[in-house]
Amino acid sequence: MSIITGKTKLLGIIGDPVKHSLSPVMQNAAINHLGIDYVYVPFPIKTKDLTTAIRGFASIGVAGFNVTIPHKQTIIPLLSEVTPTAKLVGAVNTVWYTEMGWKGTNTDINGFLSPIRSLKRDWSNITPIILGNGGAARAVVVGLAQLGCLQIYVVGRDQQKLWRFIQSWRNTKLTATLSGYLWDELSKIIEETELLINTTSIGMSPNIDDSPVESALLTRLPKNAMVYDLVYMPNPTKLLKNAQQQGLIIIDGLEMLVQQGAVSLQLWSQKPVPIDIMTQSLQDHLNL
């Protein structure tokens, strides 16, 4: 580890919870490899404290930070500027300080697409199912549209939140693409998809015995279906374990984590980022 001095620039990640985050592992590995005077730390911040925390970050000279659950949308009004990408998504996961104040963008789209972009599928004929309707789901919607998916199903537990999610795309080109379903309707549509994506925190450490989808329901997916869990701790999640037992293709959230984090660090440091070092640090940490 580099020596921390009075000149060391501070980076981090905010969320609630955030102690499970692997971002400090991979970001500090990359920082050390680059030999730059930064340190990356987790900041557990509750929703009620978000405004105070962001003001405090500016006063102590924090250079930038990542944003995770549940702040990706609620942070937007606290920023001076938001990039067009983040505006389209309606969620921010990367923030840095400028002379005008805090600026935010979204690097989750590239992160999400990285593991599946090279797969040989006719995406125009695939109707993905997204579990969840939060900030991460918004990035996934944009990513799937970029792949060429013409129809996307979004599944949520709260009818009002789900309705607001679908309506929020009303004035975009994606408005005709999205259909909303409540969680108890998942059994009616699951057979229609070859790509099931979990964007919720269900199954995240420490709740490692939870899964957003029952094992019996996974048996109704097509044999060539993919199950993609954005949760990366534990690795694999119970959802992915159950899907693998069914012989389905599984994709975990580690590559998405690395790819979106690499773009963030490049924004902060203005240097090419060693993605292989970031990946290896996570594999070593998780004994993979």
KELODO-948055 format. One record per atom (N, C-alpha, C): z, y, x; residue number from 1. Coordinates in steps of 0.2 Angstrom, whole numbers, plus 5000, padded with zeros to 4 digits. Layout:
// residues N
- zz yy xx n
- Z Y X NUM
...
//
This chain:
// residues 288
- zz yy xx n
- 5000 4994 5004 1
- 5000 5000 5000 1
- 5000 5006 5004 1
- 4997 5011 5002 2
- 4996 5018 5006 2
- 5003 5021 5005 2
- 5005 5025 5010 3
- 5011 5029 5010 3
- 5010 5035 5005 3
- 5015 5035 5000 4
- 5015 5041 4995 4
- 5018 5047 4998 4
- 5015 5053 4998 5
- 5018 5059 5001 5
- 5018 5064 4995 5
- 5019 5070 4998 6
- 5019 5076 4993 6
- 5012 5078 4991 6
- 5007 5075 4995 7
- 5000 5077 4993 7
- 4997 5072 4989 7
- 5000 5066 4988 8
- 4997 5061 4984 8
- 4996 5063 4977 8
- 4989 5062 4974 9
- 4987 5063 4968 9
- 4989 5058 4963 9
- 4992 5060 4957 10
- 4994 5055 4952 10
- 4989 5053 4947 10
- 4988 5047 4946 11
- 4984 5044 4940 11
- 4988 5039 4936 11
- 4986 5037 4931 12
- 4990 5033 4927 12
- 4986 5030 4920 12
- 4990 5027 4916 13
- 4988 5025 4910 13
- 4994 5026 4905 13
- 4992 5028 4899 14
- 4997 5030 4894 14
- 4996 5025 4888 14
- 5001 5023 4885 15
- 5000 5018 4879 15
- 5007 5016 4877 15
- 5007 5012 4871 16
- 5014 5010 4869 16
- 5012 5003 4865 16
- 5013 4997 4868 17
- 5016 4996 4874 17
- 5011 4997 4880 17
- 5014 4998 4886 18
- 5010 4998 4892 18
- 5012 4994 4898 18
- 5018 4991 4897 19
- 5021 4987 4903 19
- 5016 4981 4904 19
- 5013 4979 4900 20
- 5008 4973 4901 20
- 5002 4975 4905 20
- 5000 4981 4905 21
- 4994 4983 4908 21
- 4993 4981 4915 21
- 4987 4978 4916 22
- 4985 4976 4923 22
- 4981 4982 4927 22
- 4980 4987 4923 23
- 4976 4993 4926 23
- 4979 4995 4933 23
- 4986 4996 4933 24
- 4989 4998 4940 24
- 4987 4993 4946 24
- 4987 4986 4944 25
- 4985 4981 4949 25
- 4978 4983 4952 25
- 4973 4983 4948 26
- 4966 4984 4950 26
- 4965 4991 4953 26
- 4967 4996 4949 27
- 4966 5003 4952 27
- 4969 5004 4959 27
- 4975 5002 4960 28
- 4978 5003 4966 28
- 4975 4999 4972 28
- 4972 4993 4970 29
- 4969 4989 4975 29
- 4962 4993 4977 29
- 4959 4996 4972 30
- 4953 5000 4974 30
- 4955 5006 4978 30
- 4960 5009 4976 31
- 4962 5016 4979 31
- 4964 5014 4986 31
- 4967 5009 4988 32
- 4969 5007 4994 32
- 4963 5005 4998 32
- 4958 5002 4995 33
- 4952 5000 4999 33
- 4948 5006 5001 33
- 4948 5011 4996 34
- 4944 5017 4997 34
- 4948 5022 5002 34
- 4954 5021 5003 35
- 4958 5025 5008 35
- 4959 5032 5005 35
- 4959 5033 4999 36
- 4960 5040 4996 36
- 4968 5040 4994 36
- 4970 5047 4994 37
- 4977 5048 4993 37
- 4979 5049 4985 37
- 4979 5043 4982 38
- 4980 5043 4975 38
- 4985 5037 4974 38
- 4989 5037 4968 39
- 4993 5032 4966 39
- 4992 5032 4958 39
- 4992 5025 4956 40
- 4990 5024 4948 40
- 4996 5021 4946 40
- 4999 5024 4940 41
- 5006 5021 4937 41
- 5005 5021 4930 41
- 5009 5016 4927 42
- 5009 5016 4919 42
- 5014 5021 4916 42
- 5012 5024 4911 43
- 5017 5029 4907 43
- 5018 5027 4900 43
- 5023 5024 4899 44
- 5025 5022 4892 44
- 5026 5028 4887 44
- 5022 5029 4883 45
- 5022 5035 4879 45
- 5022 5034 4871 45
- 5027 5035 4867 46
- 5026 5034 4860 46
- 5022 5040 4857 46
- 5020 5038 4851 47
- 5015 5043 4847 47
- 5019 5049 4846 47
- 5025 5049 4844 48
- 5029 5056 4843 48
- 5030 5060 4849 48
- 5029 5057 4855 49
- 5030 5061 4861 49
- 5023 5062 4865 49
- 5017 5061 4861 50
- 5011 5062 4865 50
- 5009 5069 4867 50
- 5010 5073 4862 51
- 5009 5081 4863 51
- 5013 5083 4869 51
- 5019 5082 4869 52
- 5024 5084 4875 52
- 5022 5081 4881 52
- 5020 5074 4881 53
- 5018 5071 4887 53
- 5012 5074 4890 53
- 5007 5076 4886 54
- 5000 5078 4889 54
- 5001 5085 4892 54
- 5006 5089 4888 55
- 5007 5096 4891 55
- 5011 5095 4898 55
- 5015 5090 4898 56
- 5019 5089 4904 56
- 5015 5087 4910 56
- 5010 5082 4908 57
- 5005 5080 4914 57
- 5002 5086 4917 57
- 5000 5091 4913 58
- 4996 5097 4915 58
- 5001 5101 4920 58
- 5007 5101 4918 59
- 5012 5105 4922 59
- 5014 5102 4929 59
- 5013 5095 4929 60
- 5015 5092 4935 60
- 5009 5090 4939 60
- 5003 5092 4937 61
- 4997 5091 4941 61
- 4994 5084 4941 61
- 4995 5080 4936 62
- 4992 5074 4935 62
- 4984 5075 4935 62
- 4981 5071 4939 63
- 4974 5072 4940 63
- 4970 5068 4935 63
- 4972 5063 4932 64
- 4968 5060 4927 64
- 4972 5053 4924 64
- 4970 5051 4919 65
- 4974 5045 4916 65
- 4969 5041 4911 65
- 4971 5035 4910 66
- 4967 5031 4905 66
- 4972 5031 4899 66
- 4969 5029 4893 67
- 4972 5029 4887 67
- 4971 5022 4883 67
- 4976 5019 4881 68
- 4976 5013 4877 68
- 4980 5014 4871 68
- 4980 5008 4867 69
- 4983 5008 4861 69
- 4990 5011 4861 69
- 4992 5016 4856 70
- 4988 5018 4850 70
- 4986 5025 4850 70
- 4984 5027 4856 71
- 4983 5034 4857 71
- 4975 5036 4858 71
- 4971 5031 4857 72
- 4964 5033 4859 72
- 4960 5038 4854 72
- 4963 5038 4848 73
- 4960 5043 4843 73
- 4965 5049 4843 73
- 4971 5048 4843 74
- 4976 5054 4841 74
- 4976 5059 4847 74
- 4974 5057 4853 75
- 4974 5061 4859 75
- 4968 5066 4858 75
- 4963 5065 4855 76
- 4957 5070 4855 76
- 4959 5077 4853 76
- 4963 5078 4848 77
- 4964 5085 4847 77
- 4968 5089 4852 77
- 4971 5085 4857 78
- 4975 5088 4862 78
- 4970 5090 4868 78
- 4964 5088 4868 79
- 4959 5089 4874 79
- 4955 5095 4873 79
- 4954 5098 4878 80
- 4949 5105 4878 80
- 4942 5103 4877 80
- 4940 5097 4879 81
- 4933 5095 4879 81
- 4932 5088 4878 81
- 4927 5085 4875 82
- 4926 5078 4874 82
- 4919 5077 4875 82
- 4917 5072 4879 83
- 4910 5071 4880 83
- 4906 5068 4874 83
- 4899 5069 4874 84
- 4896 5067 4868 84
- 4897 5059 4866 84
- 4898 5055 4872 85
- 4899 5048 4871 85
- 4905 5047 4867 85
- 4911 5050 4869 86
- 4917 5050 4866 86
- 4917 5052 4859 86
- 4913 5058 4857 87
- 4912 5060 4851 87
- 4909 5055 4846 87
- 4904 5052 4849 88
- 4900 5047 4845 88
- 4905 5041 4843 88
- 4909 5039 4848 89
- 4914 5033 4847 89
- 4919 5036 4843 89
- 4922 5042 4844 90
- 4927 5044 4840 90
- 4934 5042 4843 90
- 4934 5040 4850 91
- 4939 5038 4853 91
- 4939 5039 4861 91
- 4944 5041 4864 92
- 4944 5042 4871 92
- 4949 5037 4875 92
- 4946 5035 4881 93
- 4950 5031 4885 93
- 4951 5033 4892 93
- 4948 5038 4894 94
- 4948 5041 4901 94
- 4948 5049 4900 94
- 4953 5052 4904 95
- 4954 5059 4904 95
- 4955 5061 4911 95
- 4953 5067 4912 96
- 4954 5071 4918 96
- 4955 5078 4917 96
- 4958 5081 4922 97
- 4959 5088 4922 97
- 4954 5093 4925 97
- 4952 5098 4921 98
- 4947 5103 4924 98
- 4950 5110 4923 98
- 4947 5115 4925 99
- 4949 5122 4925 99
- 4950 5124 4918 99
- 4946 5121 4913 100
- 4947 5122 4906 100
- 4952 5118 4902 100
- 4955 5114 4906 101
- 4960 5109 4903 101
- 4958 5102 4903 101
- 4961 5098 4899 102
- 4959 5091 4899 102
- 4953 5089 4896 102
- 4949 5085 4899 103
- 4942 5083 4897 103
- 4943 5075 4896 103
- 4940 5073 4890 104
- 4940 5065 4889 104
- 4933 5062 4888 104
- 4933 5056 4889 105
- 4927 5052 4888 105
- 4928 5045 4886 105
- 4923 5041 4885 106
- 4925 5034 4883 106
- 4920 5029 4888 106
- 4924 5025 4892 107
- 4920 5021 4896 107
- 4921 5013 4894 107
- 4924 5013 4888 108
- 4924 5006 4885 108
- 4918 5003 4883 108
- 4913 5007 4881 109
- 4906 5004 4879 109
- 4903 5000 4885 109
- 4902 5003 4890 110
- 4900 4999 4896 110
- 4904 4993 4898 110
- 4911 4994 4897 111
- 4915 4989 4899 111
- 4914 4983 4894 111
- 4913 4984 4888 112
- 4913 4979 4883 112
- 4906 4976 4884 112
- 4901 4979 4885 113
- 4894 4976 4885 113
- 4893 4972 4892 113
- 4897 4974 4897 114
- 4895 4970 4903 114
- 4895 4963 4903 114
- 4900 4959 4900 115
- 4899 4952 4900 115
- 4894 4949 4895 115
- 4891 4953 4891 116
- 4887 4950 4886 116
- 4880 4953 4886 116
- 4879 4958 4890 117
- 4872 4961 4890 117
- 4867 4956 4893 117
- 4869 4952 4898 118
- 4864 4948 4901 118
- 4863 4941 4897 118
- 4866 4940 4892 119
- 4865 4934 4888 119
- 4859 4934 4884 119
- 4855 4928 4884 120
- 4849 4928 4881 120
- 4849 4927 4874 120
- 4850 4932 4870 121
- 4851 4931 4862 121
- 4847 4936 4859 121
- 4844 4935 4853 122
- 4841 4940 4849 122
- 4846 4943 4845 122
- 4848 4949 4848 123
- 4854 4952 4845 123
- 4852 4955 4838 123
- 4846 4956 4837 124
- 4844 4959 4830 124
- 4845 4954 4825 124
- 4845 4948 4826 125
- 4847 4942 4821 125
- 4854 4940 4821 125
- 4858 4944 4825 126
- 4865 4942 4825 126
- 4869 4947 4821 126
- 4874 4945 4817 127
- 4878 4949 4813 127
- 4885 4948 4816 127
- 4887 4952 4821 128
- 4894 4952 4824 128
- 4900 4953 4819 128
- 4905 4950 4820 129
- 4911 4952 4816 129
- 4916 4955 4821 129
- 4919 4961 4819 130
- 4924 4964 4823 130
- 4930 4964 4819 130
- 4935 4961 4823 131
- 4942 4961 4820 131
- 4946 4967 4822 131
- 4948 4971 4817 132
- 4951 4977 4819 132
- 4947 4983 4818 132
- 4950 4989 4816 133
- 4947 4995 4815 133
- 4950 5001 4818 133
- 4952 5000 4825 134
- 4955 5005 4829 134
- 4950 5008 4834 134
- 4953 5011 4839 135
- 4949 5015 4844 135
- 4944 5010 4848 135
- 4947 5004 4850 136
- 4943 4999 4853 136
- 4937 4997 4849 136
- 4938 4996 4843 137
- 4933 4994 4838 137
- 4927 4999 4838 137
- 4929 5005 4838 138
- 4924 5010 4838 138
- 4919 5010 4844 138
- 4922 5009 4850 139
- 4917 5008 4856 139
- 4913 5001 4855 139
- 4916 4996 4852 140
- 4912 4990 4851 140
- 4906 4991 4846 140
- 4908 4995 4841 141
- 4902 4996 4836 141
- 4896 5000 4840 141
- 4898 5005 4844 142
- 4892 5008 4847 142
- 4889 5004 4852 142
- 4893 5000 4856 143
- 4890 4995 4860 143
- 4885 4990 4857 143
- 4887 4987 4851 144
- 4883 4982 4848 144
- 4877 4985 4845 144
- 4877 4992 4843 145
- 4871 4995 4841 145
- 4867 4996 4846 145
- 4869 4997 4852 146
- 4865 4998 4858 146
- 4862 4992 4860 146
- 4865 4986 4859 147
- 4862 4979 4860 147
- 4856 4978 4855 147
- 4856 4981 4849 148
- 4851 4980 4844 148
- 4853 4976 4838 148
- 4860 4976 4837 149
- 4862 4972 4831 149
- 4861 4977 4825 149
- 4858 4974 4820 150
- 4856 4978 4814 150
- 4861 4978 4809 150
- 4866 4973 4809 151
- 4871 4973 4804 151
- 4878 4971 4807 151
- 4883 4975 4806 152
- 4889 4973 4809 152
- 4895 4973 4804 152
- 4899 4968 4804 153
- 4904 4967 4799 153
- 4911 4969 4803 153
- 4915 4973 4799 154
- 4921 4975 4802 154
- 4927 4973 4797 154
- 4932 4970 4800 155
- 4937 4967 4796 155
- 4944 4970 4798 155
- 4947 4972 4792 156
- 4954 4976 4793 156
- 4959 4974 4788 156
- 4965 4975 4790 157
- 4971 4973 4785 157
- 4972 4978 4780 157
- 4971 4984 4782 158
- 4973 4990 4777 158
- 4967 4993 4774 158
- 4967 4992 4767 159
- 4961 4994 4764 159
- 4959 5002 4765 159
- 4964 5006 4765 160
- 4962 5013 4766 160
- 4960 5015 4773 160
- 4963 5012 4778 161
- 4961 5013 4785 161
- 4954 5010 4786 161
- 4953 5004 4783 162
- 4946 5001 4784 162
- 4941 5006 4781 162
- 4942 5008 4775 163
- 4938 5013 4771 163
- 4936 5019 4775 163
- 4942 5022 4778 164
- 4941 5028 4783 164
- 4937 5026 4789 164
- 4938 5020 4791 165
- 4934 5018 4797 165
- 4926 5018 4796 165
- 4924 5015 4790 166
- 4917 5014 4788 166
- 4915 5021 4786 166
- 4919 5025 4783 167
- 4916 5032 4781 167
- 4915 5037 4787 167
- 4919 5035 4792 168
- 4919 5040 4798 168
- 4912 5040 4801 168
- 4908 5035 4800 169
- 4901 5034 4803 169
- 4896 5037 4798 169
- 4898 5040 4793 170
- 4893 5041 4787 170
- 4888 5046 4789 170
- 4889 5051 4794 171
- 4884 5056 4796 171
- 4881 5054 4802 171
- 4881 5047 4804 172
- 4878 5045 4810 172
- 4872 5040 4808 172
- 4868 5038 4813 173
- 4863 5033 4812 173
- 4866 5026 4811 173
- 4872 5025 4812 174
- 4875 5018 4811 174
- 4878 5017 4804 174
- 4878 5022 4800 175
- 4881 5022 4793 175
- 4878 5016 4789 175
- 4872 5014 4790 176
- 4869 5009 4786 176
- 4870 5002 4789 176
- 4873 5002 4795 177
- 4874 4996 4799 177
- 4880 4992 4797 177
- 4885 4996 4795 178
- 4892 4994 4795 178
- 4894 4991 4788 178
- 4898 4986 4787 179
- 4900 4983 4781 179
- 4908 4982 4782 179
- 4912 4984 4778 180
- 4919 4982 4779 180
- 4922 4977 4774 180
- 4926 4973 4777 181
- 4929 4967 4773 181
- 4937 4967 4775 181
- 4941 4965 4770 182
- 4948 4964 4771 182
- 4949 4958 4774 182
- 4955 4957 4778 183
- 4956 4951 4782 183
- 4956 4945 4778 183
- 4958 4945 4771 184
- 4958 4939 4767 184
- 4951 4937 4765 184
- 4946 4941 4767 185
- 4939 4940 4765 185
- 4935 4937 4772 185
- 4939 4936 4777 186
- 4936 4933 4783 186
- 4933 4926 4782 186
- 4936 4922 4778 187
- 4934 4916 4777 187
- 4927 4915 4774 187
- 4926 4921 4770 188
- 4919 4921 4766 188
- 4913 4923 4771 188
- 4915 4926 4776 189
- 4909 4928 4781 189
- 4909 4925 4787 189
- 4914 4921 4789 190
- 4914 4919 4796 190
- 4908 4915 4798 190
- 4906 4911 4794 191
- 4900 4906 4795 191
- 4894 4910 4796 191
- 4893 4917 4795 192
- 4887 4921 4796 192
- 4886 4923 4803 192
- 4892 4923 4807 193
- 4891 4926 4814 193
- 4891 4921 4820 193
- 4887 4924 4825 194
- 4887 4920 4831 194
- 4891 4924 4836 194
- 4895 4929 4834 195
- 4899 4933 4839 195
- 4905 4936 4835 195
- 4911 4933 4837 196
- 4917 4935 4834 196
- 4921 4939 4839 196
- 4923 4945 4838 197
- 4926 4950 4843 197
- 4933 4952 4840 197
- 4938 4951 4844 198
- 4945 4953 4842 198
- 4946 4959 4846 198
- 4947 4965 4842 199
- 4949 4971 4845 199
- 4956 4973 4844 199
- 4960 4969 4841 200
- 4967 4970 4839 200
- 4971 4968 4845 200
- 4978 4970 4844 201
- 4982 4968 4849 201
- 4986 4961 4848 201
- 4983 4958 4842 202
- 4986 4951 4841 202
- 4985 4946 4846 202
- 4991 4943 4848 203
- 4990 4938 4854 203
- 4992 4941 4861 203
- 4992 4948 4861 204
- 4994 4951 4867 204
- 5001 4949 4869 204
- 5002 4949 4876 205
- 5008 4947 4879 205
- 5013 4953 4877 205
- 5019 4951 4874 206
- 5023 4945 4875 206
- 5022 4940 4869 206
- 5018 4942 4864 207
- 5017 4938 4858 207
- 5011 4933 4859 207
- 5012 4929 4864 208
- 5006 4925 4866 208
- 5005 4919 4862 208
- 5009 4917 4857 209
- 5008 4912 4852 209
- 5005 4914 4846 209
- 5003 4921 4846 210
- 4999 4923 4840 210
- 4992 4923 4841 210
- 4988 4922 4835 211
- 4981 4923 4835 211
- 4978 4926 4829 211
- 4973 4930 4830 212
- 4971 4934 4824 212
- 4967 4929 4819 212
- 4965 4923 4822 213
- 4961 4919 4817 213
- 4964 4912 4818 213
- 4965 4908 4813 214
- 4968 4902 4813 214
- 4963 4897 4816 214
- 4965 4892 4819 215
- 4961 4887 4823 215
- 4956 4884 4818 215
- 4959 4882 4812 216
- 4954 4879 4807 216
- 4949 4883 4805 216
- 4950 4889 4804 217
- 4944 4894 4803 217
- 4939 4894 4808 217
- 4941 4894 4814 218
- 4936 4894 4820 218
- 4931 4888 4819 218
- 4933 4883 4816 219
- 4928 4877 4815 219
- 4922 4878 4811 219
- 4923 4884 4807 220
- 4917 4885 4803 220
- 4912 4890 4806 220
- 4913 4892 4813 221
- 4908 4896 4816 221
- 4903 4891 4818 221
- 4897 4894 4819 222
- 4891 4890 4822 222
- 4893 4887 4829 222
- 4890 4882 4830 223
- 4891 4878 4837 223
- 4890 4883 4843 223
- 4885 4887 4842 224
- 4883 4891 4848 224
- 4886 4898 4848 224
- 4891 4899 4844 225
- 4895 4905 4843 225
- 4899 4907 4849 225
- 4900 4914 4850 226
- 4904 4916 4855 226
- 4910 4920 4852 226
- 4916 4919 4855 227
- 4922 4922 4853 227
- 4924 4926 4859 227
- 4925 4933 4858 228
- 4926 4938 4863 228
- 4933 4941 4861 228
- 4938 4940 4866 229
- 4944 4943 4864 229
- 4945 4949 4869 229
- 4946 4955 4867 230
- 4947 4961 4872 230
- 4954 4961 4875 230
- 4958 4957 4872 231
- 4965 4956 4875 231
- 4964 4952 4881 231
- 4967 4954 4887 232
- 4967 4951 4893 232
- 4973 4948 4896 232
- 4979 4949 4892 233
- 4985 4946 4894 233
- 4988 4944 4888 233
- 4989 4937 4888 234
- 4988 4932 4893 234
- 4981 4930 4894 234
- 4980 4926 4899 235
- 4973 4924 4900 235
- 4973 4917 4901 235
- 4970 4913 4897 236
- 4966 4915 4891 236
- 4972 4916 4885 236
- 4970 4920 4880 237
- 4974 4921 4874 237
- 4974 4914 4870 237
- 4978 4914 4865 238
- 4978 4908 4860 238
- 4971 4908 4857 238
- 4969 4913 4855 239
- 4962 4913 4851 239
- 4957 4910 4855 239
- 4957 4912 4862 240
- 4951 4909 4866 240
- 4953 4902 4868 240
- 4959 4900 4868 241
- 4961 4893 4869 241
- 4958 4889 4864 241
- 4960 4891 4857 242
- 4958 4887 4851 242
- 4950 4887 4851 242
- 4947 4892 4853 243
- 4939 4893 4852 243
- 4936 4888 4857 243
- 4939 4888 4863 244
- 4937 4883 4869 244
- 4938 4876 4866 244
- 4943 4874 4863 245
- 4944 4867 4861 245
- 4939 4865 4856 245
- 4936 4870 4852 246
- 4931 4869 4847 246
- 4924 4869 4851 246
- 4924 4870 4857 247
- 4917 4870 4861 247
- 4913 4876 4860 247
- 4917 4881 4858 248
- 4913 4888 4858 248
- 4913 4892 4864 248
- 4908 4896 4865 249
- 4908 4900 4871 249
- 4914 4906 4870 249
- 4917 4906 4876 250
- 4923 4911 4876 250
- 4922 4917 4881 250
- 4924 4923 4879 251
- 4923 4928 4884 251
- 4930 4932 4884 251
- 4933 4933 4889 252
- 4940 4936 4889 252
- 4939 4944 4891 252
- 4944 4947 4891 253
- 4944 4955 4892 253
- 4944 4957 4899 253
- 4945 4953 4904 254
- 4945 4955 4911 254
- 4940 4959 4913 254
- 4933 4956 4912 255
- 4928 4960 4915 255
- 4927 4967 4911 255
- 4928 4967 4905 256
- 4928 4974 4902 256
- 4933 4978 4905 256
- 4939 4976 4906 257
- 4944 4980 4909 257
- 4942 4982 4916 257
- 4939 4978 4920 258
- 4937 4980 4927 258
- 4931 4985 4926 258
- 4926 4984 4922 259
- 4921 4988 4922 259
- 4922 4995 4919 259
- 4926 4996 4914 260
- 4928 5002 4911 260
- 4933 5006 4916 260
- 4937 5002 4919 261
- 4941 5005 4924 261
- 4938 5008 4930 261
- 4932 5004 4932 262
- 4929 5007 4938 262
- 4925 5013 4937 262
- 4923 5014 4931 263
- 4919 5020 4929 263
- 4925 5026 4929 263
- 4931 5024 4926 264
- 4936 5029 4926 264
- 4938 5032 4933 264
- 4939 5027 4938 265
- 4941 5029 4945 265
- 4935 5033 4948 265
- 4929 5031 4947 266
- 4923 5035 4950 266
- 4923 5042 4947 266
- 4925 5043 4941 267
- 4925 5050 4938 267
- 4931 5054 4942 267
- 4937 5050 4943 268
- 4942 5054 4946 268
- 4941 5055 4953 268
- 4938 5050 4957 269
- 4938 5051 4964 269
- 4931 5053 4967 269
- 4926 5053 4963 270
- 4919 5055 4964 270
- 4917 5050 4970 270
- 4919 5044 4970 271
- 4917 5039 4976 271
- 4915 5033 4972 271
- 4910 5029 4976 272
- 4908 5023 4973 272
- 4914 5018 4973 272
- 4915 5014 4968 273
- 4921 5010 4967 273
- 4920 5003 4969 273
- 4924 5000 4972 274
- 4923 4992 4974 274
- 4925 4988 4969 274
- 4920 4986 4964 275
- 4922 4982 4958 275
- 4924 4975 4960 275
- 4921 4972 4966 276
- 4923 4966 4968 276
- 4931 4966 4970 276
- 4933 4971 4973 277
- 4940 4972 4975 277
- 4945 4972 4969 277
- 4942 4976 4964 278
- 4946 4976 4958 278
- 4947 4969 4954 278
- 4941 4966 4954 279
- 4941 4959 4951 279
- 4945 4954 4955 279
- 4945 4954 4961 280
- 4949 4949 4965 280
- 4956 4951 4965 280
- 4958 4957 4964 281
- 4965 4959 4964 281
- 4968 4956 4957 281
- 4964 4956 4952 282
- 4967 4953 4945 282
- 4967 4946 4946 282
- 4962 4943 4949 283
- 4962 4935 4949 283
- 4968 4933 4953 283
- 4969 4936 4959 284
- 4975 4935 4963 284
- 4981 4936 4959 284
- 4982 4941 4955 285
- 4988 4943 4952 285
- 4989 4937 4946 285
- 4984 4935 4943 286
- 4984 4930 4938 286
- 4984 4923 4940 286
- 4983 4922 4946 287
- 4982 4915 4949 287
- 4976 4912 4946 287
- 4971 4915 4945 288
- 4965 4912 4942 288
- 4960 4909 4947 288
//
